[in-house]
Amino acid sequence: MVDKDKFYDTVEARKKLDNNYPWLEEEIWIPRLKALGEDEDDIIEFMDNADKETLSALWSVYDELMDKFPSEKMDKAIDRFLENYQKVFDVKFNK
């Protein structure tokens, strides 16, 4: 189960830190990934229903999700995530 409180705690904590903060991975990215939990289906549902802030926060961990869940289901979810990210942030990714 996704621990949304812990996930959004990492979002708020990140806002207070400088981009060059040396322990972002240990203090933000790893706890954020852990907050997503171990249930692939719950994570995919969370990703599919992400608002702009959540999409932005997921950006920092989506590679790790692909490594953690090397399934076709997660691959398709990541594709949807990237499509949603492109739409919301009006960016283009090279394929």
Sequence and secondary structure as in RCSB ss.txt:
>XXXX:A:sequence
MVDKDKFYDTVEARKKLDNNYPWLEEEIWIPRLKALGEDEDDIIEFMDNADKETLSALWSVYDELMDKFPSEKMD
KAIDRFLENYQKVFDVKFNK
>XXXX:A:secstr
   HHHHHHHHHHHHTS TT TTHIIIIIHHHHHHH S HHHHHHHHHT  HHHHHHHHTTHHHHHHH  SHHHH
HHHHHHHHHHHHHHT     
